[in-house]
Amino acid sequence: MAKRGGFPGGMPGNMNNLMKQAQRMQRQMEEAQKELEEKEVTATAGGGAVEITVTGKHEIKKVKLDPEVVDPDDVEMLEDLIMAAANEAFRKLEEESQSQMAKFTGGMGGMF
């Protein structure tokens, strides 16, 4: 009568190793995610006239405006510059996030 459960031919040891590796990778990914959340990224627009800093939690932390860019007769330009700087900061943050995650998925082949 065959034993129930387990794997024939010594698989439990290999399965144990796989589980340990998966748990280690999960911890490392959680640590990387926490690091990303604490990260800050800054981007500018208009040759530095507008500077925006965002956090890894996708929150705008700081907006810095050159006084020369504040023109009551051209509010649209200031709005466009703020939007451009914010979008660039979020794009940089996404690149950083993808770079961090690539460290974990790079060796996986087509597994994911």
GUTORTI-790588 format. One record per atom (N, C-alpha, C): x negated, y negated, z; residue number from 1; atom name; residue in one letter. Coordinates in nm, 3 decimals, padded with zeros to 5 digits. Atoms other than C-alpha are relative to their C-alpha. Layout:
BEGIN
px; py; pz; seq; atom; type
X; Y; Z; NUM; CA; A;
...
***
This chain:
BEGIN
px; py; pz; seq; atom; type
-00.085; 00.117; 00.000; 1; N; M;
00.000; 00.000; 00.000; 1; CA; M;
-00.089; -00.123; 00.000; 1; C; M;
00.081; 00.123; 00.013; 2; N; A;
-00.137; -00.340; -00.097; 2; CA; A;
00.026; -00.093; 00.118; 2; C; A;
-00.014; 00.099; -00.107; 3; N; K;
-00.202; -00.603; 00.164; 3; CA; K;
00.080; -00.119; -00.052; 3; C; K;
-00.077; 00.118; 00.039; 4; N; R;
00.035; -00.895; 00.157; 4; CA; R;
-00.082; -00.125; 00.030; 4; C; R;
00.072; 00.125; -00.022; 5; N; G;
-00.108; -01.244; 00.123; 5; CA; G;
-00.146; 00.016; -00.033; 5; C; G;
00.144; -00.003; 00.028; 6; N; G;
-00.471; -01.331; 00.066; 6; CA; G;
-00.026; 00.019; -00.148; 6; C; G;
00.040; -00.018; 00.139; 7; N; F;
-00.662; -01.289; -00.256; 7; CA; F;
-00.099; 00.115; -00.007; 7; C; F;
00.094; -00.111; 00.013; 8; N; P;
-00.841; -00.976; -00.375; 8; CA; P;
-00.137; -00.050; -00.044; 8; C; P;
00.135; 00.029; 00.049; 9; N; G;
-01.215; -00.983; -00.432; 9; CA; G;
-00.067; -00.120; 00.064; 9; C; G;
00.074; 00.105; -00.069; 10; N; G;
-01.325; -01.243; -00.179; 10; CA; G;
00.046; -00.142; -00.030; 10; C; G;
-00.050; 00.134; 00.032; 11; N; M;
-01.116; -01.538; -00.296; 11; CA; M;
00.025; -00.090; 00.122; 11; C; M;
-00.028; 00.090; -00.113; 12; N; P;
-01.029; -01.662; 00.054; 12; CA; P;
-00.116; -00.096; 00.030; 12; C; P;
00.114; 00.088; -00.025; 13; N; G;
-01.382; -01.801; 00.099; 13; CA; G;
-00.006; -00.113; -00.101; 13; C; G;
00.000; 00.102; 00.104; 14; N; N;
-01.368; -01.984; -00.233; 14; CA; N;
00.116; -00.098; 00.019; 14; C; N;
-00.116; 00.085; -00.022; 15; N; M;
-01.021; -02.113; -00.155; 15; CA; M;
-00.026; -00.093; 00.118; 15; C; M;
00.035; 00.082; -00.116; 16; N; N;
-01.146; -02.236; 00.182; 16; CA; N;
-00.091; -00.115; -00.042; 16; C; N;
00.092; 00.104; 00.048; 17; N; N;
-01.429; -02.423; 00.011; 17; CA; N;
00.074; -00.105; -00.082; 17; C; N;
-00.077; 00.094; 00.080; 18; N; L;
-01.187; -02.577; -00.237; 18; CA; L;
00.084; -00.091; 00.088; 18; C; L;
-00.082; 00.080; -00.091; 19; N; M;
-00.959; -02.692; 00.044; 19; CA; M;
-00.085; -00.103; 00.074; 19; C; M;
00.090; 00.092; -00.071; 20; N; K;
-01.252; -02.845; 00.234; 20; CA; K;
-00.043; -00.113; -00.093; 20; C; K;
00.041; 00.103; 00.097; 21; N; Q;
-01.368; -03.026; -00.081; 21; CA; Q;
00.115; -00.096; -00.027; 21; C; Q;
-00.117; 00.085; 00.026; 22; N; A;
-01.016; -03.154; -00.147; 22; CA; A;
00.025; -00.094; 00.119; 22; C; A;
-00.020; 00.082; -00.118; 23; N; Q;
-00.984; -03.279; 00.211; 23; CA; Q;
-00.107; -00.109; 00.010; 23; C; Q;
00.109; 00.097; -00.002; 24; N; R;
-01.325; -03.448; 00.192; 24; CA; R;
00.025; -00.110; -00.104; 24; C; R;
-00.027; 00.097; 00.106; 25; N; M;
-01.231; -03.613; -00.137; 25; CA; M;
00.116; -00.092; 00.041; 25; C; M;
-00.113; 00.082; -00.044; 26; N; Q;
-00.901; -03.732; 00.012; 26; CA; Q;
-00.046; -00.104; 00.102; 26; C; Q;
00.052; 00.095; -00.099; 27; N; R;
-01.083; -03.891; 00.307; 27; CA; R;
-00.081; -00.110; -00.068; 27; C; R;
00.082; 00.098; 00.071; 28; N; Q;
-01.330; -04.060; 00.072; 28; CA; Q;
00.087; -00.096; -00.080; 28; C; Q;
-00.090; 00.086; 00.076; 29; N; M;
-01.047; -04.192; -00.146; 29; CA; M;
00.074; -00.096; 00.093; 29; C; M;
-00.066; 00.087; -00.097; 30; N; E;
-00.868; -04.328; 00.161; 30; CA; E;
-00.095; -00.110; 00.047; 30; C; E;
00.099; 00.100; -00.041; 31; N; E;
-01.188; -04.502; 00.271; 31; CA; E;
-00.022; -00.102; -00.112; 31; C; E;
00.018; 00.090; 00.114; 32; N; A;
-01.237; -04.646; -00.079; 32; CA; A;
00.120; -00.093; -00.015; 32; C; A;
-00.120; 00.082; 00.008; 33; N; Q;
-00.876; -04.768; -00.081; 33; CA; Q;
-00.002; -00.109; 00.107; 33; C; Q;
00.006; 00.098; -00.109; 34; N; K;
-00.927; -04.938; 00.255; 34; CA; K;
-00.102; -00.109; -00.033; 34; C; K;
00.101; 00.098; 00.040; 35; N; E;
-01.245; -05.104; 00.125; 35; CA; E;
00.057; -00.096; -00.104; 35; C; E;
-00.059; 00.084; 00.104; 36; N; L;
-01.054; -05.229; -00.179; 36; CA; L;
00.099; -00.099; 00.059; 36; C; L;
-00.098; 00.088; -00.062; 37; N; E;
-00.778; -05.372; 00.039; 37; CA; E;
-00.067; -00.116; 00.073; 37; C; E;
00.072; 00.105; -00.072; 38; N; E;
-01.038; -05.571; 00.234; 38; CA; E;
-00.081; -00.090; -00.093; 38; C; E;
00.079; 00.074; 00.098; 39; N; K;
-01.210; -05.695; -00.082; 39; CA; K;
00.071; -00.129; -00.041; 39; C; K;
-00.052; 00.124; 00.054; 40; N; E;
-01.165; -06.048; -00.214; 40; CA; E;
-00.065; -00.025; -00.135; 40; C; E;
00.049; 00.029; 00.135; 41; N; V;
-01.200; -06.150; -00.579; 41; CA; V;
00.039; -00.142; -00.034; 41; C; V;
-00.025; 00.139; 00.039; 42; N; T;
-01.229; -06.506; -00.710; 42; CA; T;
-00.015; -00.015; -00.150; 42; C; T;
00.008; 00.030; 00.143; 43; N; A;
-01.161; -06.629; -01.062; 43; CA; A;
00.032; -00.148; -00.020; 43; C; A;
-00.022; 00.142; 00.030; 44; N; T;
-01.156; -06.971; -01.224; 44; CA; T;
00.065; -00.016; -00.137; 44; C; T;
-00.053; 00.037; 00.131; 45; N; A;
-00.986; -07.142; -01.516; 45; CA; A;
-00.029; -00.148; -00.021; 45; C; A;
00.025; 00.141; 00.031; 46; N; G;
-01.037; -07.472; -01.693; 46; CA; G;
-00.141; -00.043; 00.034; 46; C; G;
00.139; 00.033; -00.028; 47; N; G;
-01.413; -07.461; -01.654; 47; CA; G;
-00.027; -00.021; 00.148; 47; C; G;
00.019; 00.011; -00.144; 48; N; G;
-01.382; -07.425; -01.278; 48; CA; G;
00.092; -00.101; 00.066; 48; C; G;
-00.093; 00.099; -00.055; 49; N; A;
-01.109; -07.686; -01.234; 49; CA; A;
00.100; 00.063; 00.096; 49; C; A;
-00.091; -00.076; -00.087; 50; N; V;
-00.887; -07.420; -01.075; 50; CA; V;
-00.072; 00.126; 00.042; 50; C; V;
00.064; -00.121; -00.053; 51; N; E;
-01.023; -07.147; -00.852; 51; CA; E;
00.100; 00.070; 00.092; 51; C; E;
-00.094; -00.078; -00.081; 52; N; I;
-00.811; -06.869; -00.703; 52; CA; I;
-00.070; 00.122; 00.054; 52; C; I;
00.053; -00.119; -00.065; 53; N; T;
-00.911; -06.600; -00.456; 53; CA; T;
00.117; 00.088; 00.039; 53; C; T;
-00.103; -00.098; -00.036; 54; N; V;
-00.701; -06.285; -00.419; 54; CA; V;
-00.062; 00.110; 00.083; 54; C; V;
00.047; -00.112; -00.081; 55; N; T;
-00.726; -05.996; -00.177; 55; CA; T;
00.032; 00.131; -00.070; 55; C; T;
-00.025; -00.133; 00.053; 56; N; G;
-00.729; -05.626; -00.250; 56; CA; G;
00.143; 00.046; 00.022; 56; C; G;
-00.142; -00.031; -00.022; 57; N; K;
-00.371; -05.621; -00.126; 57; CA; K;
00.088; -00.077; -00.098; 57; C; K;
-00.069; 00.076; 00.104; 58; N; H;
-00.277; -05.832; -00.430; 58; CA; H;
00.074; -00.121; 00.056; 58; C; H;
-00.055; 00.123; -00.057; 59; N; E;
-00.214; -06.145; -00.226; 59; CA; E;
-00.095; -00.115; -00.032; 59; C; E;
00.082; 00.118; 00.023; 60; N; I;
-00.335; -06.492; -00.318; 60; CA; I;
-00.041; -00.055; 00.135; 60; C; I;
00.052; 00.046; -00.128; 61; N; K;
-00.558; -06.603; -00.034; 61; CA; K;
-00.036; -00.148; -00.002; 61; C; K;
00.050; 00.138; 00.006; 62; N; K;
-00.692; -06.936; -00.159; 62; CA; K;
00.020; -00.056; -00.140; 62; C; K;
-00.009; 00.073; 00.126; 63; N; V;
-00.622; -07.190; -00.431; 63; CA; V;
-00.078; -00.130; 00.019; 63; C; V;
00.081; 00.122; -00.007; 64; N; K;
-00.876; -07.464; -00.494; 64; CA; K;
00.015; -00.075; -00.132; 64; C; K;
-00.021; 00.082; 00.120; 65; N; L;
-00.802; -07.749; -00.736; 65; CA; L;
-00.097; -00.116; -00.002; 65; C; L;
00.080; 00.120; 00.019; 66; N; D;
-01.040; -08.008; -00.872; 66; CA; D;
00.098; -00.116; -00.010; 66; C; D;
-00.095; 00.113; 00.003; 67; N; P;
-00.866; -08.342; -00.806; 67; CA; P;
00.025; -00.056; -00.140; 67; C; P;
-00.017; 00.053; 00.135; 68; N; E;
-00.922; -08.441; -01.168; 68; CA; E;
00.105; 00.075; -00.081; 68; C; E;
-00.096; -00.081; 00.075; 69; N; V;
-00.694; -08.162; -01.287; 69; CA; V;
00.145; -00.028; 00.045; 69; C; V;
-00.133; 00.033; -00.051; 70; N; V;
-00.400; -08.296; -01.084; 70; CA; V;
00.047; -00.129; -00.067; 70; C; V;
-00.051; 00.114; 00.077; 71; N; D;
-00.228; -08.521; -01.336; 71; CA; D;
00.152; 00.006; 00.002; 71; C; D;
-00.146; -00.003; -00.009; 72; N; P;
00.136; -08.606; -01.258; 72; CA; P;
00.068; -00.003; -00.136; 72; C; P;
-00.058; 00.006; 00.134; 73; N; D;
00.194; -08.665; -01.629; 73; CA; D;
-00.021; 00.129; -00.079; 73; C; D;
00.026; -00.127; 00.070; 74; N; D;
00.070; -08.315; -01.723; 74; CA; D;
00.001; 00.117; 00.098; 74; C; D;
-00.015; -00.108; -00.098; 75; N; V;
00.198; -08.072; -01.462; 75; CA; V;
-00.009; 00.136; -00.068; 75; C; V;
00.003; -00.128; 00.073; 76; N; E;
00.233; -07.800; -01.726; 76; CA; E;
-00.142; 00.053; -00.014; 76; C; E;
00.138; -00.046; 00.014; 77; N; M;
-00.143; -07.788; -01.782; 77; CA; M;
-00.050; 00.060; 00.132; 77; C; M;
00.042; -00.051; -00.130; 78; N; L;
-00.205; -07.741; -01.409; 78; CA; L;
00.066; 00.135; 00.028; 78; C; L;
-00.070; -00.127; -00.019; 79; N; E;
00.057; -07.466; -01.394; 79; CA; E;
-00.066; 00.110; -00.083; 79; C; E;
00.066; -00.098; 00.088; 80; N; D;
-00.107; -07.290; -01.690; 80; CA; D;
-00.136; 00.042; 00.054; 80; C; D;
00.132; -00.032; -00.054; 81; N; L;
-00.451; -07.314; -01.531; 81; CA; L;
00.010; 00.088; 00.125; 81; C; L;
-00.019; -00.083; -00.121; 82; N; I;
-00.325; -07.174; -01.200; 82; CA; I;
00.038; 00.141; -00.040; 82; C; I;
-00.043; -00.132; 00.045; 83; N; M;
-00.152; -06.888; -01.379; 83; CA; M;
-00.118; 00.076; -00.063; 83; C; M;
00.114; -00.065; 00.065; 84; N; A;
-00.464; -06.814; -01.589; 84; CA; A;
-00.101; 00.048; 00.103; 84; C; A;
00.096; -00.039; -00.102; 85; N; A;
-00.692; -06.810; -01.285; 85; CA; A;
00.052; 00.116; 00.084; 85; C; A;
-00.059; -00.109; -00.079; 86; N; A;
-00.453; -06.588; -01.087; 86; CA; A;
-00.002; 00.130; -00.079; 86; C; A;
-00.001; -00.120; 00.083; 87; N; N;
-00.415; -06.343; -01.375; 87; CA; N;
-00.141; 00.057; -00.016; 87; C; N;
00.139; -00.046; 00.012; 88; N; E;
-00.793; -06.326; -01.419; 88; CA; E;
-00.048; 00.065; 00.130; 88; C; E;
00.039; -00.058; -00.129; 89; N; A;
-00.844; -06.262; -01.047; 89; CA; A;
00.062; 00.138; 00.018; 89; C; A;
-00.066; -00.130; -00.013; 90; N; F;
-00.588; -05.981; -01.050; 90; CA; F;
-00.058; 00.101; -00.099; 90; C; F;
00.063; -00.090; 00.098; 91; N; R;
-00.749; -05.835; -01.367; 91; CA; R;
-00.133; 00.052; 00.053; 91; C; R;
00.128; -00.040; -00.058; 92; N; K;
-01.090; -05.833; -01.195; 92; CA; K;
00.022; 00.101; 00.113; 92; C; K;
-00.031; -00.091; -00.110; 93; N; L;
-00.934; -05.665; -00.892; 93; CA; L;
00.038; 00.138; -00.054; 93; C; L;
-00.039; -00.127; 00.061; 94; N; E;
-00.780; -05.396; -01.113; 94; CA; E;
-00.122; 00.074; -00.055; 94; C; E;
00.123; -00.062; 00.050; 95; N; E;
-01.117; -05.334; -01.280; 95; CA; E;
-00.079; 00.062; 00.115; 95; C; E;
00.072; -00.050; -00.117; 96; N; E;
-01.278; -05.293; -00.938; 96; CA; E;
00.067; 00.126; 00.054; 96; C; E;
-00.076; -00.115; -00.048; 97; N; S;
-01.004; -05.054; -00.831; 97; CA; S;
-00.023; 00.121; -00.090; 97; C; S;
00.022; -00.110; 00.094; 98; N; Q;
-01.041; -04.842; -01.145; 98; CA; Q;
-00.142; 00.053; 00.010; 98; C; Q;
00.139; -00.041; -00.014; 99; N; S;
-01.417; -04.838; -01.103; 99; CA; S;
-00.020; 00.088; 00.124; 99; C; S;
00.010; -00.078; -00.125; 100; N; Q;
-01.384; -04.714; -00.744; 100; CA; Q;
00.062; 00.139; -00.019; 100; C; Q;
-00.069; -00.128; 00.016; 101; N; M;
-01.135; -04.441; -00.839; 101; CA; M;
-00.072; 00.090; -00.099; 101; C; M;
00.073; -00.079; 00.098; 102; N; A;
-01.349; -04.330; -01.134; 102; CA; A;
-00.110; 00.082; 00.066; 102; C; A;
00.103; -00.075; -00.073; 103; N; K;
-01.611; -04.221; -00.882; 103; CA; K;
00.054; 00.135; 00.044; 103; C; K;
-00.060; -00.124; -00.049; 104; N; F;
-01.367; -03.956; -00.763; 104; CA; F;
00.054; 00.087; -00.112; 104; C; F;
-00.063; -00.078; 00.107; 105; N; T;
-01.202; -03.853; -01.089; 105; CA; T;
-00.096; 00.028; -00.114; 105; C; T;
00.094; -00.016; 00.110; 106; N; G;
-01.508; -03.874; -01.317; 106; CA; G;
-00.045; 00.142; -00.023; 106; C; G;
00.048; -00.136; 00.014; 107; N; G;
-01.622; -03.521; -01.250; 107; CA; G;
00.108; 00.104; -00.009; 107; C; G;
-00.111; -00.092; -00.002; 108; N; M;
-01.279; -03.367; -01.272; 108; CA; M;
00.037; 00.054; -00.139; 108; C; M;
-00.037; -00.045; 00.135; 109; N; G;
-01.263; -03.322; -01.649; 109; CA; G;
00.144; -00.036; -00.028; 109; C; G;
-00.140; 00.025; 00.031; 110; N; G;
-00.901; -03.290; -01.756; 110; CA; G;
00.093; 00.043; 00.112; 110; C; G;
-00.078; -00.053; -00.111; 111; N; M;
-00.781; -03.185; -01.414; 111; CA; M;
00.119; -00.089; 00.035; 111; C; M;
-00.109; 00.091; -00.038; 112; N; F;
-00.564; -03.497; -01.360; 112; CA; F;
00.060; -00.066; -00.119; 112; C; F;
***
